[in-house]
Amino acid sequence: MDYPISNTTRVFRPLIFDLGNKGDHQMEQLTKRVEQLEKTTQQIQMDVAVLTARSEHFATKADIETVRTEQGVMRFEIMGELGELEKRIDIKFERIDKKFDKIDKKFDKVDEKFTQLNDKISQLNNSLTWKIMLPTCLLVLAWFVQNIVLKMS
């Protein structure tokens, strides 16, 4: 482009408005921003790769539903086994109760025998008292009366 001030052709544009310097400055800023954008994009790509790797281990709704179903089945089985165990324990306690009933009957028989023995001992004591001790006491009393009381008079 030719300017009327000079008749010579110019190879470079005139720097009247200092456009070149502003353009260079704007270009540097743009370059820096693009570099920063590239860094940010790389960081985003790395984050996405990490999240993608992690997401392979995430559970899906179907996985959760499967676990819930399995949990329900296991709970049902455990409750059934606990019911069976409770029945077996009840049966064993019934057997133990029967054994204790038998033992109680045996103790009742032993108590009855001790009561009979105690009655026999009481009868023997009564018999001894009336058949031996009372006559002996009367004899001693008679001897005492005869020897001491009659001799003193």
Buried (B, 14 or more C-beta within 10 A) or exposed (E): EEEEEEEEEEEEEEEEEEEEEEEEEEEEEEEEEEEEEEEEEEEEEEEEEEEEEEEEEEEEEEEEEEEEEEEEEEEEEEEEEEEEEEEEEEEEEEEEEEEEEEEEEEEEEEEEEEEEEEEEEEEEEEEEEEEEEEEEEEEEEEEEEEEEEEEEE
